[in-house]
């Protein structure tokens, strides 16, 4: 494993000692959030992203190691494993090179070359490859038989063997690979008769672009069109004749009849074997790169969405708006528990506005509502206008909340377990209201792919996507931490070290014994061992518990440090937490030991300054332009408020309060080249945008951020 650490160190440019300690912690079962937060001395302060990369690379090397073991075993069974070959395989860590080395020994199906070998033509192929002059006809005649009737049959069989050997030649494969890499073109052509069915892929009906330059979103779109049988896709190196000539110059050493056969074998090998193999290799690698880029965008968007500002524990009235079916209204207490639900019908075709207004006022008063959350789907703007023009008995904040994925939640097993006696409409409205109180706690219940912040999420490798998004959710939940006395089973599942069973055990224990009074009490939960407690405790908060440190991110293993600080300051721990002046007098250098360094001590002091404070930003009320209700209301040059709803590699989509979202292309984000849109915008960010163009026919809106002041929001 020391070799693995060296390879990872070289690739990621991270010191070997940091890699070694991180890998050891991962192998001991430590989670990524725990390592990044509580083992900074061991890792040298590596963050979650770096630790994820180390874990991923270590996993890749482990898989290559398994592949090498399998290859060595297969070659050894053939009696072909020489010491030199074994050493070369053992020293190879690049998968393509490893497979190239193995290719001549790989068990083959019934290929044309294999058929020719079975006819005894391999020595003839070797003779031709020597490219020597001699009695040619008599040499070929020696191979004629019942199975090889003519001289041409013998030469054709030998040519098949030579073509396969050329395909298995490492240098030839690398020459071909280099040409694909430097000059590969990806092309797509519409399948005849599919023009109307594939109208949305019109841009790719006759498309060609260097593979090295194609963007991930275009490649994924092309591959989706290919999967739907709208287009045919190929990857071909420019100047194929030059590539074949390069191969000929490498393999051909003279002139004559043998040379002619080898030339034909080279051309046949390229078209029939080499090109399809290398094309597939580049198709897979380019798709993998596009997948990785798309997944990174999805991860960052999901992170921003999950860490969106919460309203906090307030009594909220949630509205899932609608026209024909009316608006479903729910009232929740500060913990998100459902108190009441009913329908109102303020919009066409019912138009029961006075009745709806009266019901709203009564609910606000009866359930002491402090804020209102309105879903951003059908009838959202009309409902927002209706609500904001009512007179209530108190000041109320009104928020428009994304309802993306709410219908998925409302029909899920989780929702049925939470609200078995209510239908999907009530559950959906509750989800909308809870997203305002705590978006993280609510959104973790929904498959991230259903939240609507991805880019071609159904086209990327689903296993890699799920793994990446699950880790993102885990990182976000542990960044914020959870109140162990109010968190749902599902939210607790994502806490470092816990899983579904332990999360359920915590909730069951809480139900049976009442709220936890200290983190130590967690050790009484069935199956909560010391190792799991170590992983989880720092991320679980207990408000108003026996020890004020239980409501901070200070790990219980470090409580003795805070207690020593308080003793040295001649005060209690609560006094140290409460008084900034006492904290300012603490000299953390005095508390450095072999086990505890400055990173941990700085984190402790940071927590003492803001005990129990949510790391997420404060929520802000936002209002769309009241004059914009449909796309027809938009005019070029307008400057409008909007909310960033989704970010892709080519730009960001902005909700303007109408059905259609507008697009800020990368080229319109700044007066400079932009490669990463996340450097300029984030999910749920409130911004002003300029309308560049409106295509009513295609329902497309082009927006710009250039030279727009943002300080009004």
Helices and strands as residue ranges (DSSP letters): H 2-12, H 16-27, H 32-38, H 40-43, H 48-77, H 83-90, H 95-103, H 112-118, H 122-130, H 136-141, H 151-167, H 170-183, E 184-190, G 199-204, E 206-210, H 216-227, E 231-237, H 240-251, H 257-269, I 270-274, H 275-306, E 316-320, E 327-332, E 338-344, H 353-366, E 371-375, H 380-388, E 397-401, H 406-410, H 413-418, H 424-437, H 439-443, G 448-450, H 462-480, E 482-483, H 489-493, H 500-513, G 519-524, H 530-536, G 537-539, E 540-541, G 548-551, G 556-558, H 559-568, H 573-578, H 580-584, G 588-591, H 598-609, G 631-633, E 639-648, E 651-655, E 662-665, G 666-668, G 677-679, E 686-695, E 700-704
